[in-house]
């Protein structure tokens, strides 16, 4: 990879423009191991109990309030990970911390999404309170559904604390540690910058490169859909190329926040390729030969995409 010396101040500013968003979800175990049945089966078939697994579904998930709660969390996580400026693309997730790297200018939208799901009138909040209101009825229905198996449980021990309250969905965010907000911070930062070692600079460069690599990783699956559609898909439309246009916008914005043109030539080349693919018009591809050549071109670009991702450290 051909690189020249980096603009450390620019990289620091770029790192400061990232907000790390953390989403956490917990849920109760809706099934329970049946040790008695395992023992009976082991005795009947002459099998060691450690070789058997038998459990009961205390509460069903499909088409129930429990399933709706799980679905709500999936929608929340998806919305939090979505790139608000480039439809269909996901924001990068730090593989070490699990944090979603949200550009600062998208934070307010993410806070609106938070309130939509886990605010006082949020979807998840309402579903959880609905579960609380009907939990006693659900216990009675489950006991009846399980028949004789249900009679073996102490249903009074299955409390709201063990099931309803175990459903939690939280979101919190922290500003990058590189964000400087006070004059004292700026003064200290300047002093640090004056004595910074090459290793410290390298660490900042690696963080920036890692952020680019995470973004490339997050868009991989979406871009591969385009290759599949152009190569052999029946639903081959303009979206196959629009994805690359959106990928270009997201990658270009991220790259410019850290690096100058020429710092990483492979990154510049990939941006040019994304931009060119994003400008292709579906209507101009009329023959099977044109379609095949276009698919080959996309496949080549995706290969460059994977190679750059690996070079940058992922």
C-alpha positions as CSV (number, residue, x, y, z in Angstrom):
1,X,0.0,0.0,0.0
2,X,1.5,3.3,-1.1
3,X,1.2,6.0,1.6
4,X,2.8,9.3,2.3
5,X,3.0,11.1,5.7
6,X,-0.4,11.7,7.2
7,X,-2.1,14.9,8.4
8,X,-2.4,14.0,12.1
9,X,-4.5,17.0,13.0
10,X,-7.0,16.1,10.3
11,X,-7.2,12.5,11.5
12,X,-7.7,13.7,15.1
13,X,-10.6,15.9,14.0
14,X,-12.0,13.1,12.0
15,X,-11.9,10.8,15.0
16,X,-13.6,13.5,17.1
17,X,-16.5,13.6,14.7
18,X,-17.5,10.0,15.5
19,X,-20.0,9.2,18.3
20,X,-19.8,5.6,19.7
21,X,-23.4,4.3,20.1
22,X,-24.0,1.2,22.2
23,X,-27.2,-0.9,22.1
24,X,-27.9,-3.6,24.6
25,X,-30.8,-6.0,24.8
26,X,-31.6,-8.7,27.4
27,X,-34.4,-11.2,27.5
28,X,-35.6,-14.1,29.7
29,X,-35.2,-17.7,28.8
30,X,-38.7,-18.9,27.7
31,X,-37.7,-22.6,27.9
32,X,-36.8,-24.8,30.9
33,X,-34.7,-27.9,31.0
34,X,-36.7,-31.0,32.0
35,X,-34.3,-33.0,34.2
36,X,-37.0,-35.6,35.1
37,X,-37.8,-36.4,31.5
38,X,-34.0,-36.6,30.7
39,X,-33.5,-39.1,33.5
40,X,-36.5,-41.2,32.3
41,X,-35.2,-41.3,28.7
42,X,-31.7,-42.1,29.8
43,X,-33.0,-45.1,31.9
44,X,-35.3,-46.3,29.1
45,X,-32.7,-46.2,26.3
46,X,-29.6,-47.0,28.4
47,X,-28.1,-43.6,27.6
48,X,-25.9,-41.3,29.6
49,X,-27.9,-38.2,30.7
50,X,-25.2,-35.9,29.3
51,X,-26.1,-37.1,25.8
52,X,-29.7,-36.0,26.1
53,X,-31.4,-32.6,25.8
54,X,-35.1,-32.1,26.7
55,X,-36.7,-28.8,27.4
56,X,-40.2,-27.3,27.6
57,X,-41.3,-24.1,26.0
58,X,-42.9,-22.3,29.0
59,X,-44.0,-19.5,26.8
60,X,-44.3,-19.4,23.0
61,X,-42.5,-16.8,21.0
62,X,-44.2,-17.0,17.5
63,X,-47.2,-14.8,17.1
64,X,-47.2,-13.7,20.7
65,X,-46.3,-10.7,22.8
66,X,-42.9,-12.3,23.4
67,X,-42.2,-12.5,19.7
68,X,-43.3,-8.9,19.2
69,X,-40.8,-7.7,21.9
70,X,-38.0,-9.6,20.1
71,X,-39.1,-8.1,16.8
72,X,-39.1,-4.7,18.2
73,X,-35.5,-5.0,19.4
74,X,-34.4,-6.2,15.9
75,X,-36.1,-3.2,14.3
76,X,-34.4,-0.9,16.9
77,X,-31.0,-2.4,16.3
78,X,-31.5,-2.2,12.5
79,X,-32.5,1.5,12.7
80,X,-29.6,2.4,14.9
81,X,-27.1,0.8,12.5
82,X,-28.6,2.4,9.4
83,X,-26.7,5.1,7.6
84,X,-29.2,8.0,7.6
85,X,-27.4,9.7,4.7
86,X,-27.1,6.7,2.4
87,X,-30.2,4.6,2.2
88,X,-29.6,0.8,2.4
89,X,-26.2,1.0,3.9
90,X,-25.2,0.3,7.5
91,X,-22.8,2.3,9.7
92,X,-19.6,0.5,10.7
93,X,-19.5,-1.3,13.9
94,X,-16.3,-1.5,15.9
95,X,-15.4,-5.2,16.1
96,X,-13.6,-4.8,19.4
97,X,-16.1,-2.7,21.4
98,X,-19.4,-3.5,19.5
99,X,-20.0,0.3,19.2
100,X,-21.8,1.6,16.2
101,X,-19.7,4.4,14.8
102,X,-22.2,7.2,14.2
103,X,-21.3,10.5,12.5
104,X,-22.0,13.3,14.9
105,X,-24.4,14.9,12.4
106,X,-26.6,11.8,12.6
107,X,-26.8,11.6,16.4
108,X,-30.0,13.6,16.8
109,X,-31.8,11.2,14.4
110,X,-30.5,8.3,16.4
111,X,-31.9,9.9,19.6
112,X,-35.2,10.3,17.9
113,X,-35.2,6.6,17.1
114,X,-34.3,5.8,20.7
115,X,-37.3,7.7,21.9
116,X,-39.5,6.0,19.3
117,X,-38.7,2.6,20.7
118,X,-37.7,3.0,24.4
119,X,-39.1,6.4,25.3
120,X,-42.1,6.6,27.7
121,X,-44.4,6.1,24.7
122,X,-42.0,4.0,22.7
123,X,-42.9,0.8,20.9
124,X,-40.8,-1.5,23.1
125,X,-41.9,0.3,26.3
126,X,-45.6,-0.2,25.5
127,X,-45.1,-3.8,24.5
128,X,-43.3,-4.5,27.8
129,X,-46.1,-2.9,29.8
130,X,-48.7,-4.9,27.8
131,X,-46.9,-8.1,28.7
132,X,-46.9,-7.0,32.4
133,X,-50.7,-6.6,32.2
134,X,-51.4,-10.0,30.8
135,X,-48.6,-12.0,32.3
136,X,-50.9,-13.9,34.8
137,X,-53.2,-14.9,32.0
138,X,-50.2,-16.1,29.9
139,X,-49.0,-18.2,32.8
140,X,-52.3,-19.9,33.2
141,X,-52.6,-20.6,29.5
142,X,-49.1,-22.0,29.3
143,X,-49.7,-24.3,32.3
144,X,-52.8,-25.7,30.6
145,X,-51.0,-26.1,27.2
146,X,-48.2,-28.1,28.8
147,X,-50.6,-30.6,30.3
148,X,-49.0,-32.9,32.9
149,X,-45.6,-31.3,32.3
150,X,-47.1,-28.0,33.4
151,X,-48.3,-29.5,36.7
152,X,-44.7,-30.2,37.7
153,X,-43.7,-26.6,37.8
154,X,-44.0,-24.1,40.6
155,X,-45.8,-21.4,38.5
156,X,-45.8,-19.0,41.4
157,X,-42.0,-18.8,41.1
158,X,-42.3,-17.6,37.5
159,X,-42.6,-13.9,38.5
160,X,-42.7,-10.7,36.5
161,X,-39.2,-10.1,37.8
162,X,-38.0,-13.2,36.1
163,X,-39.8,-12.8,32.8
164,X,-41.2,-9.3,32.2
165,X,-38.4,-7.3,33.9
166,X,-35.7,-9.4,32.1
167,X,-36.7,-7.6,28.9
168,X,-34.5,-4.6,28.6
169,X,-33.4,-2.5,25.7
170,X,-30.9,0.4,26.2
171,X,-28.9,2.8,24.1
172,X,-26.2,5.1,25.2
173,X,-23.5,7.0,23.4
174,X,-20.2,8.5,24.2
175,X,-18.3,11.1,22.3
176,X,-14.9,10.1,20.9
177,X,-12.1,10.5,23.4
178,X,-10.4,12.7,20.8
179,X,-13.2,15.3,21.0
180,X,-11.8,18.5,22.6
181,X,-14.3,20.8,24.2
182,X,-12.5,23.2,26.5
183,X,-9.6,25.6,26.1
184,X,-7.6,23.6,28.7
185,X,-8.2,20.4,26.6
186,X,-7.0,22.2,23.5
187,X,-3.9,23.5,25.3
188,X,-3.1,20.1,26.7
189,X,-3.7,18.5,23.3
190,X,-1.3,21.0,21.7
191,X,1.4,20.2,24.3
192,X,0.9,16.5,23.7
193,X,1.0,17.1,20.0
194,X,4.3,18.8,20.4
195,X,5.9,15.9,22.1
196,X,3.9,13.1,20.4
197,X,6.0,10.1,19.4
198,X,5.8,8.4,16.1
199,X,4.1,5.5,17.8
200,X,1.3,7.7,19.1
201,X,0.8,9.1,15.6
202,X,0.8,5.6,14.2
203,X,-1.9,4.6,16.7
204,X,-4.2,7.5,15.5
205,X,-3.5,6.5,11.9
206,X,-4.4,2.9,12.6
207,X,-7.7,4.0,14.3
208,X,-8.6,6.0,11.2
209,X,-7.7,3.2,8.9
210,X,-9.7,0.8,11.1
211,X,-12.7,3.1,10.9
212,X,-12.5,3.0,7.1
213,X,-12.1,-0.8,7.1
214,X,-15.1,-1.2,9.4
215,X,-17.2,0.9,7.0
216,X,-16.1,-1.3,4.0
217,X,-17.0,-4.4,6.0
218,X,-20.5,-3.0,6.8
219,X,-21.4,-2.5,3.2
220,X,-20.1,-5.8,1.9
221,X,-23.3,-7.8,1.9
222,X,-25.3,-5.0,0.3
223,X,-22.9,-4.6,-2.6
224,X,-22.8,-8.3,-3.2
225,X,-26.5,-8.1,-3.8
226,X,-25.7,-6.0,-6.8
227,X,-23.3,-8.5,-8.2
228,X,-25.9,-11.3,-7.9
229,X,-28.6,-9.2,-9.5
230,X,-26.5,-8.1,-12.5
231,X,-25.0,-11.6,-13.0
232,X,-28.1,-13.7,-12.9
233,X,-31.0,-12.0,-11.0
234,X,-34.5,-11.6,-12.5
235,X,-35.0,-8.4,-10.6
236,X,-32.2,-6.4,-12.2
237,X,-32.9,-2.7,-11.8
238,X,-31.3,0.6,-11.3
239,X,-30.8,-0.2,-7.6
240,X,-27.9,-2.5,-8.5
241,X,-25.9,0.6,-9.4
242,X,-27.5,3.1,-7.0
243,X,-26.0,1.0,-4.2
244,X,-22.5,1.8,-5.4
245,X,-23.4,5.5,-5.6
246,X,-24.5,5.4,-2.0
247,X,-21.4,3.5,-1.1
248,X,-19.3,6.1,-2.8
249,X,-21.0,8.9,-0.8
250,X,-20.5,7.1,2.5
251,X,-16.9,6.1,1.9
252,X,-15.9,9.5,0.4
253,X,-17.4,11.3,3.4
254,X,-15.5,9.1,5.8
255,X,-12.3,9.1,3.9
256,X,-12.2,12.9,3.5
257,X,-12.6,13.3,7.3
258,X,-9.3,11.5,7.8
259,X,-7.2,11.5,4.8
260,X,-6.1,13.8,1.9
261,X,-6.3,12.6,-1.7
262,X,-3.1,10.6,-2.4
263,X,-2.5,9.4,1.2
264,X,-3.8,6.0,0.4
265,X,-3.9,5.4,-3.4
266,X,-5.8,2.2,-3.2
267,X,-8.6,4.0,-1.3
268,X,-8.6,6.7,-4.0
269,X,-8.9,4.1,-6.7
270,X,-11.7,2.3,-5.0
271,X,-13.6,5.5,-4.6
272,X,-13.2,6.2,-8.3
273,X,-14.5,2.7,-9.1
274,X,-17.5,3.1,-6.8
275,X,-18.3,6.5,-8.3
276,X,-18.1,5.1,-11.9
277,X,-20.4,2.1,-11.1
278,X,-22.9,4.4,-9.3
279,X,-23.3,6.4,-12.5
280,X,-24.2,3.5,-14.7
281,X,-27.8,3.5,-16.1
282,X,-29.6,0.2,-16.2
283,X,-31.4,1.2,-19.4
284,X,-28.0,1.3,-21.2
285,X,-27.4,-2.4,-20.5
286,X,-29.4,-4.1,-23.3
287,X,-27.6,-7.3,-24.2
288,X,-26.4,-10.4,-22.3
289,X,-22.8,-9.6,-23.3
290,X,-23.1,-6.1,-21.8
291,X,-24.6,-7.5,-18.6
292,X,-21.9,-10.1,-18.3
293,X,-19.1,-7.6,-18.8
294,X,-20.7,-5.3,-16.2
295,X,-21.0,-8.2,-13.7
296,X,-17.3,-8.9,-14.3
297,X,-16.5,-5.3,-13.6
298,X,-18.4,-5.3,-10.4
299,X,-16.8,-8.5,-9.3
300,X,-13.3,-7.0,-9.9
301,X,-14.2,-3.9,-7.9
302,X,-15.5,-6.1,-5.0
303,X,-12.2,-7.9,-5.1
304,X,-10.4,-4.6,-4.7
305,X,-12.8,-3.7,-1.9
306,X,-11.9,-6.9,0.0
307,X,-8.2,-6.4,-0.5
308,X,-8.3,-2.9,0.7
309,X,-10.3,-3.9,3.8
310,X,-7.7,-6.5,4.6
311,X,-4.8,-4.0,4.1
312,X,-6.4,-1.5,6.4
313,X,-6.5,-4.0,9.2
314,X,-9.8,-6.0,9.2
